[in-house]
Amino acid sequence: MPLHVDPVSGILSYEGIPDPSALKAIAASAFDSGLARVEAWVPVSPETLSVRRAFYRAGFRREGVRRGEAIGVFSLLVTDTGDDQHTFTAVMNSVTPRKRLIAHAVLMDAAGRLALCETSFKSDFELPGGIVEPGESPRVGCEREIVEEMSIDVTLDRVLAIDWLLPHLGWEDATEMVFGAPPLTDAQVAAVRPDGQEILAIHWLTPEEAEPRLAPFAVGRLRGALAALADGRTRYLEGGSPVA
């Protein structure tokens, strides 16, 4: 079966390992006819690596994989133009692994008590912070989350701990950074207000009081962060356990 693009759906049919030049040519023809998008479905398995490489070389980007079918959705848009390096990096950006980045902060009051968030979606408490948005620095993302969760502005300083999070409760693995900050002033503590939706309450606890309220792997992360706060040496952990 020769290469063919459906003139209505823009779905590209192919057979075997298509030639990248032919893929580019038929996509260009489809764009000339008025289509803005050409889409191909390619099984994702070790056996189809050569097929996928042909689409990559033609500039197609992978948008995702259809669950339960292991079918990759690849597309080329009429606006996907640029020099060869831009095209290559854009394609590789769509197919290389990505990890979630999470940023939390150790916030203490003048008495040395930790701020811990009680959330509406799980029983264990956690440090203030959250998931960093694409294109956002971890520090800025954590400061944004603190504003959203606690209604206060905080300037974070150095990284206390970096932890690789194992897959957990449906989450894939991720990386977490824990930042330090100067002790909060009395005015800042008085101004703390939980958002009332995601964060139900902010609890001020000593480290000893905090540990029983944390998930087991978060206890190790907190201990590492507090040790770094004391001696100035950033800790690296995996699953909450320190790595020598």
C-alpha positions as CSV (number, residue, x, y, z in Angstrom):
1,M,0.0,0.0,0.0
2,P,1.5,3.3,-1.0
3,L,1.6,6.3,1.3
4,H,-1.8,8.0,1.5
5,V,-3.2,10.9,3.4
6,D,-7.0,11.0,4.0
7,P,-8.1,14.4,2.6
8,V,-10.6,14.9,5.5
9,S,-9.0,13.4,8.6
10,G,-5.4,13.9,7.7
11,I,-4.6,10.4,8.8
12,L,-1.6,9.0,6.9
13,S,-1.6,5.3,5.9
14,Y,1.7,3.6,5.3
15,E,3.2,0.1,4.9
16,G,6.5,-1.3,6.0
17,I,9.2,1.2,6.8
18,P,8.4,4.4,4.9
19,D,11.1,6.6,3.4
20,P,11.5,9.8,5.3
21,S,11.7,11.9,2.1
22,A,8.5,10.3,0.8
23,L,6.8,11.1,4.2
24,K,7.9,14.8,3.9
25,A,6.7,15.0,0.3
26,I,3.2,13.5,0.9
27,A,2.8,15.8,4.0
28,A,3.8,18.8,1.9
29,S,1.3,17.8,-0.7
30,A,-1.4,17.5,2.0
31,F,-0.6,20.9,3.3
32,D,-0.8,22.4,-0.2
33,S,-4.3,20.9,-0.5
34,G,-5.4,22.8,2.6
35,L,-4.8,20.4,5.5
36,A,-3.1,21.9,8.6
37,R,-2.2,18.5,10.2
38,V,-1.1,15.1,9.1
39,E,-1.3,12.3,11.7
40,A,0.1,8.8,11.7
41,W,-0.5,5.9,14.1
42,V,2.6,3.8,14.8
43,P,2.8,0.8,17.2
44,V,5.4,1.5,19.9
45,S,7.5,-1.6,20.4
46,P,11.1,-2.6,19.9
47,E,10.1,-4.2,16.6
48,T,8.9,-0.8,15.2
49,L,11.9,1.3,16.1
50,S,12.9,1.6,12.4
51,V,9.4,2.8,11.5
52,R,9.4,5.4,14.2
53,R,12.8,6.6,13.2
54,A,11.5,7.2,9.7
55,F,8.8,9.4,11.1
56,Y,11.2,11.2,13.3
57,R,13.5,11.9,10.4
58,A,10.6,13.3,8.5
59,G,9.9,15.8,11.3
60,F,6.9,14.0,12.9
61,R,6.5,14.6,16.6
62,R,5.1,12.0,19.0
63,E,2.1,13.4,20.9
64,G,1.5,10.4,23.1
65,V,0.6,6.7,23.3
66,R,-3.0,5.4,23.2
67,R,-3.5,3.5,26.4
68,G,-4.2,-0.2,26.2
69,E,-3.0,-0.3,22.6
70,A,0.6,0.8,22.6
71,I,-0.1,2.9,19.5
72,G,1.9,6.1,19.2
73,V,0.3,9.2,17.8
74,F,2.7,11.1,15.5
75,S,1.8,14.4,13.8
76,L,3.3,17.0,11.5
77,L,1.7,20.4,11.4
78,V,1.8,22.9,8.6
79,T,3.5,25.3,11.1
80,D,6.3,22.8,11.9
81,T,8.9,24.7,10.1
82,G,12.4,25.8,11.0
83,D,16.0,25.0,10.4
84,D,17.3,21.4,10.6
85,Q,18.5,21.8,14.2
86,H,15.2,23.2,15.4
87,T,13.3,20.4,13.7
88,F,15.6,17.7,15.2
89,T,15.5,19.1,18.7
90,A,11.7,19.6,18.6
91,V,11.2,16.0,17.5
92,M,13.6,14.6,20.1
93,N,11.9,16.7,22.8
94,S,8.6,14.9,22.0
95,V,10.1,11.4,22.3
96,T,12.7,11.6,25.1
97,P,11.7,10.8,28.7
98,R,10.3,13.5,30.9
99,K,10.1,13.5,34.7
100,R,7.9,15.5,37.0
101,L,9.7,18.0,39.1
102,I,8.4,18.8,42.6
103,A,9.7,21.6,44.8
104,H,9.0,21.9,48.5
105,A,10.3,24.1,51.2
106,V,11.3,23.9,54.9
107,L,9.6,26.9,56.4
108,M,10.1,27.5,60.1
109,D,8.8,30.0,62.6
110,A,11.0,31.7,65.2
111,A,10.6,28.8,67.6
112,G,11.9,26.3,65.1
113,R,8.6,24.7,64.3
114,L,7.9,23.4,60.8
115,A,5.0,24.4,58.6
116,L,3.2,21.3,57.3
117,C,0.2,21.2,55.0
118,E,-2.8,19.1,55.7
119,T,-4.3,18.4,52.3
120,S,-7.8,17.5,51.1
121,F,-6.6,14.5,49.0
122,K,-4.5,12.4,51.4
123,S,-4.0,11.6,55.0
124,D,-0.3,12.3,55.5
125,F,0.9,15.9,55.7
126,E,3.6,17.4,53.5
127,L,5.9,20.4,53.3
128,P,4.6,23.5,51.5
129,G,5.2,23.4,47.7
130,G,4.1,21.4,44.8
131,I,4.6,20.4,41.1
132,V,6.7,22.8,39.0
133,E,5.1,24.0,35.8
134,P,6.8,23.5,32.4
135,G,9.2,26.4,31.8
136,E,9.2,27.4,35.5
137,S,12.3,27.3,37.7
138,P,12.0,25.0,40.7
139,R,12.6,27.9,43.1
140,V,10.0,30.2,41.5
141,G,7.5,27.3,41.3
142,C,7.9,26.6,45.0
143,E,7.5,30.2,45.9
144,R,4.3,30.4,43.7
145,E,2.9,27.3,45.4
146,I,3.5,28.8,48.8
147,V,1.6,31.9,47.8
148,E,-1.3,29.7,46.5
149,E,-1.3,27.4,49.5
150,M,-0.4,29.7,52.4
151,S,-1.1,33.2,51.1
152,I,2.3,34.5,52.0
153,D,5.4,35.6,49.9
154,V,8.6,33.8,50.9
155,T,12.0,34.2,49.3
156,L,13.7,30.8,49.2
157,D,17.5,30.3,49.3
158,R,19.6,27.3,48.8
159,V,18.7,23.7,48.0
160,L,18.8,21.5,51.0
161,A,17.9,18.1,49.5
162,I,17.3,16.4,46.2
163,D,15.3,13.2,46.3
164,W,14.5,10.7,43.5
165,L,10.9,9.6,44.2
166,L,10.0,6.0,43.4
167,P,6.7,5.2,41.6
168,H,3.9,5.6,44.1
169,L,0.1,5.2,44.1
170,G,-0.3,5.6,40.3
171,W,2.4,8.3,40.1
172,E,5.4,7.6,37.9
173,D,8.9,8.3,39.3
174,A,9.8,12.0,39.8
175,T,12.5,14.3,41.3
176,E,11.9,16.5,44.3
177,M,14.0,19.5,45.4
178,V,13.7,20.8,48.9
179,F,14.6,24.5,49.5
180,G,15.5,26.3,52.6
181,A,14.4,29.8,53.7
182,P,15.1,32.3,56.5
183,P,12.8,31.8,59.5
184,L,9.4,33.4,59.0
185,T,8.7,36.6,60.8
186,D,5.8,36.8,63.3
187,A,4.0,38.9,60.8
188,Q,4.4,36.2,58.1
189,V,3.2,33.5,60.4
190,A,0.2,35.5,61.4
191,A,-0.6,36.1,57.7
192,V,-0.7,32.4,56.8
193,R,-4.0,31.3,55.4
194,P,-4.6,27.9,53.8
195,D,-6.5,28.0,50.5
196,G,-9.3,25.9,52.0
197,Q,-9.6,23.7,48.9
198,E,-6.4,21.8,48.3
199,I,-4.9,22.8,51.7
200,L,-7.2,22.4,54.6
201,A,-4.9,23.6,57.4
202,I,-1.3,24.6,58.1
203,H,0.2,22.9,61.2
204,W,3.2,24.2,63.1
205,L,5.1,21.2,64.5
206,T,8.5,20.4,65.8
207,P,10.5,17.9,63.7
208,E,9.7,15.2,66.3
209,E,5.9,16.0,66.1
210,A,6.1,16.2,62.3
211,E,7.5,12.8,61.5
212,P,4.5,10.6,62.5
213,R,2.3,12.8,60.2
214,L,4.5,12.2,57.1
215,A,4.7,9.3,54.7
216,P,7.7,7.0,55.6
217,F,9.8,8.1,52.6
218,A,9.1,11.8,53.4
219,V,10.5,11.3,56.9
220,G,13.9,10.5,55.4
221,R,13.7,13.5,53.1
222,L,12.9,15.8,56.0
223,R,15.7,14.4,58.0
224,G,18.1,15.0,55.1
225,A,16.9,18.5,54.6
226,L,17.2,19.4,58.3
227,A,20.7,17.9,58.4
228,A,21.6,20.1,55.3
229,L,20.2,23.1,57.1
230,A,22.5,22.4,60.1
231,D,25.8,21.7,58.3
232,G,25.4,23.5,54.9
233,R,25.8,20.3,52.8
234,T,23.1,19.5,50.3
235,R,21.8,15.9,50.6
236,Y,21.0,13.6,47.7
237,L,18.4,10.8,48.4
238,E,16.6,8.1,46.6
239,G,13.2,7.2,47.9
240,G,13.9,9.2,51.0
241,S,17.1,7.3,51.8
242,P,20.4,9.1,51.7
243,V,22.9,8.0,49.1
244,A,26.6,8.1,50.2
